[in-house]
Amino acid sequence: FDILNVGLFARSASACWERVADHHRGADPVRVLDLGCGCGLWGLILYRLAPPSLSLHVVFSDVCHEAVKLAEYNSAANGMRADAAAATEAGSACDGKKSSFVCICSDMFGAITPEPPFDLVVFNPPQTGGSDAFATTRPDKWGGADGSLYFGLCAELVPHFLSPAGATVAVAHIGLAAPSRVHAAFAAAGLELSSVAEQHRVFGRDEMDAISPGLFEWQLQKRLEGLAEFELEEDGVKQRGRMRQRILVA
């Protein structure tokens, strides 16, 4: 996992739980979906930092079988129970809360059922814009030509999976991924995104081109087209980009 995301996700946790508290009532576990979970980092941080009074049922989903297995291992290692029934049984070994999880291999929402609905959905998708060749070699990073592809798909579908009593959606977004398009996509679905945590990240030509040849120039072109937001830094020898990474919550 990306170590820099640990602090960012942790700083956003209190804002997520404050919003959940505004609409979740009763003794039922809070249902959380970690969409495109990877190793399960975001869902596990939310679990660890959840208010003591809350019990959770976390659904970890990813299109990659290996990621699903890793999320399953990490969830069990952190004391969560590996079935929905555990939410009504004794508390977890970790902290005494009645929390459980399930891991699903799913392409976006394809294998996820909307009933019962979710109280909180978190999403950190591949979001680096690039060519079709980049999509083939690094599907784990490619987010469409301008990085916004999966955000648009999420915005279109996520309302069907949210609790009618009120729910929270949080997305991790980098400046390379067409910020105006991302905000517009969620706004069209009735979800106005606002930033609750952010950090700056620097990327260089060598770093980008090691991922995929020509990737740095691709980002420069998207910046000229208004589809990527980052500051360009030059020291006479090398060029670097400085972008903001944010947790956006609706």
C-alpha positions in Angstrom: 0.0 0.0 0.0 1.0 3.6 -0.3 2.3 4.7 3.1 1.4 8.3 2.4 -2.3 7.4 2.3 -2.3 6.1 5.9 -2.1 9.6 7.4 -4.5 11.0 4.8 -7.2 8.3 5.4 -6.7 8.7 9.2 -7.2 12.4 9.1 -10.5 12.0 7.1 -11.9 9.3 9.4 -13.4 11.7 12.0 -15.2 13.7 9.2 -16.6 10.5 7.8 -17.9 9.3 11.1 -19.4 12.7 12.0 -21.5 12.6 8.9 -22.5 9.0 9.5 -23.6 9.9 13.0 -26.0 12.5 11.5 -28.1 9.9 9.8 -27.4 6.4 11.3 -29.8 5.5 14.1 -30.5 2.3 16.0 -28.4 -0.7 17.0 -27.8 -2.1 13.5 -24.2 -2.2 12.4 -23.1 0.7 10.1 -22.7 -0.8 6.7 -19.4 0.4 5.0 -18.4 -0.4 1.4 -14.7 -0.1 0.6 -15.0 0.0 -3.2 -11.8 -0.9 -5.1 -10.3 -1.8 -1.7 -6.8 -3.0 -2.7 -5.3 -4.4 0.5 -8.2 -3.0 2.5 -6.3 0.0 4.0 -9.1 2.6 4.0 -11.8 0.3 5.4 -9.5 -0.9 8.1 -8.5 2.6 9.2 -12.1 3.5 9.4 -12.7 0.4 11.5 -9.8 1.2 13.8 -10.9 4.8 14.3 -14.6 4.3 14.5 -16.4 5.6 17.6 -16.5 2.9 20.4 -20.3 2.9 20.3 -20.4 1.8 16.6 -20.4 -1.7 15.2 -19.6 -2.1 11.6 -20.1 -4.5 8.7 -17.5 -3.7 6.1 -17.7 -5.0 2.5 -14.3 -5.0 0.8 -14.5 -5.3 -2.9 -11.9 -5.3 -5.7 -11.7 -6.5 -9.3 -8.3 -8.2 -8.5 -8.5 -11.6 -6.8 -5.1 -11.1 -5.2 -6.3 -7.8 -3.6 -9.4 -9.4 -2.3 -7.4 -12.2 -0.6 -5.0 -9.6 0.9 -7.9 -7.6 2.3 -9.4 -10.7 3.7 -6.2 -11.6 5.5 -5.7 -8.0 6.8 -9.2 -7.8 8.1 -9.0 -11.0 10.0 -5.5 -10.0 11.3 -7.1 -6.8 12.7 -9.7 -8.7 14.7 -12.7 -8.4 12.5 -15.0 -11.4 12.1 -15.3 -12.9 8.6 -19.1 -13.2 8.2 -22.2 -11.0 8.5 -23.5 -13.1 11.4 -20.6 -12.0 13.5 -22.2 -8.5 13.8 -24.8 -10.0 16.1 -22.4 -12.2 18.1 -19.7 -11.5 20.5 -17.4 -8.5 19.9 -14.2 -8.8 17.9 -11.0 -9.8 19.5 -9.5 -6.4 18.7 -11.6 -4.0 20.6 -14.8 -5.6 21.8 -17.0 -4.1 19.1 -19.5 -6.3 17.2 -17.9 -5.8 13.8 -17.7 -8.1 10.8 -16.5 -8.1 7.2 -16.9 -9.8 3.8 -14.6 -9.6 0.8 -16.0 -9.7 -2.7 -14.4 -9.9 -6.1 -16.3 -7.3 -8.1 -15.7 -5.0 -11.1 -17.0 -1.8 -9.6 -20.6 -2.5 -8.4 -21.1 -5.5 -10.6 -21.2 -8.2 -7.8 -22.5 -5.9 -5.0 -26.2 -6.0 -4.1 -27.9 -2.7 -3.1 -29.9 -4.3 -0.3 -29.3 -3.7 2.4 -28.0 -0.3 1.5 -24.8 1.3 2.7 -24.3 4.1 5.2 -20.7 4.9 4.1 -19.0 4.2 0.7 -15.3 5.0 0.3 -13.5 4.8 -3.1 -9.9 5.3 -4.1 -9.7 4.2 -7.7 -6.9 4.1 -10.3 -6.8 7.7 -11.4 -3.7 8.5 -13.4 -4.6 9.5 -17.0 -2.7 7.9 -19.8 -2.8 6.2 -23.2 -4.3 2.9 -24.2 -0.9 1.4 -23.9 -0.7 2.5 -20.3 -4.1 0.9 -19.7 -2.8 -2.4 -20.9 0.5 -2.4 -19.0 -0.7 -0.8 -15.7 -4.5 -1.2 -15.3 -3.9 -0.8 -11.5 -3.1 2.9 -12.2 -4.9 3.8 -15.4 -8.0 5.9 -14.9 -8.9 6.7 -18.4 -7.4 9.4 -20.7 -7.8 12.1 -18.0 -8.0 10.0 -14.9 -11.7 10.6 -14.2 -13.1 7.4 -15.7 -13.9 5.5 -12.5 -15.1 8.5 -10.7 -17.7 9.0 -13.3 -18.8 5.4 -13.1 -19.0 5.6 -9.3 -21.0 8.9 -9.3 -23.5 7.3 -11.7 -24.1 4.1 -9.8 -23.4 4.8 -6.1 -26.8 6.5 -5.4 -28.5 3.2 -5.9 -26.5 1.7 -3.1 -26.9 4.3 -0.4 -29.3 4.2 2.6 -32.4 6.3 1.9 -32.1 7.5 5.5 -28.9 9.3 4.5 -25.4 8.1 3.6 -21.9 9.4 3.2 -19.6 9.0 0.1 -15.9 9.7 0.4 -13.4 9.6 -2.5 -9.7 10.0 -2.6 -8.8 12.2 -5.5 -5.5 13.5 -7.0 -5.1 16.7 -9.0 -4.1 14.7 -12.1 -7.6 13.3 -12.4 -9.7 16.2 -14.1 -11.0 17.8 -10.8 -13.7 19.8 -12.6 -15.1 16.7 -14.3 -15.0 14.7 -11.0 -16.9 17.4 -9.1 -19.4 17.8 -11.9 -20.1 14.0 -12.2 -21.0 13.8 -8.5 -23.0 17.0 -8.5 -25.1 15.6 -11.3 -25.9 12.7 -9.0 -26.9 15.1 -6.2 -23.7 14.6 -4.3 -21.7 17.8 -3.6 -18.1 17.0 -2.8 -16.1 19.0 -0.2 -12.5 18.5 1.0 -12.0 17.2 4.5 -8.3 16.3 4.3 -5.5 16.9 1.9 -1.8 16.5 1.3 0.7 17.6 -1.4 2.5 15.0 -3.5 5.5 15.6 -5.8 6.2 13.5 -9.0 9.1 13.7 -11.4 9.6 12.9 -15.0 11.8 9.8 -14.2 9.3 8.5 -11.8 6.4 8.8 -14.2 8.2 7.5 -17.2 9.4 4.5 -15.2 5.7 3.6 -14.8 5.0 4.1 -18.5 7.1 5.7 -21.1 5.8 9.2 -22.0 3.5 9.4 -19.0 5.0 12.7 -17.7 4.5 14.4 -21.0 0.9 13.1 -21.0 0.3 14.8 -17.7 1.8 18.1 -19.1 -0.6 17.9 -22.1 -3.6 17.3 -19.9 -2.6 20.3 -17.7 -2.5 22.5 -20.9 -6.0 21.2 -21.7 -7.3 22.1 -18.3 -7.8 18.4 -17.4 -5.2 18.1 -14.7 -4.2 20.5 -11.9 -0.7 20.6 -10.6 2.1 23.1 -10.2 5.1 22.7 -12.5 8.5 23.1 -10.8 11.8 23.4 -12.6 15.3 23.7 -11.2 17.1 24.2 -14.6 17.8 20.4 -14.9 14.6 18.5 -14.0 10.9 19.2 -14.0 8.6 18.1 -11.2 4.9 18.3 -10.7 3.3 19.2 -7.3 -0.3 18.2 -6.9 -2.9 18.0 -4.2 -4.4 14.7 -3.0 -7.7 15.2 -1.2 -10.4 13.3 0.5 -13.6 14.6 -0.8 -16.8 13.8 1.0 -20.5 14.2 0.2 
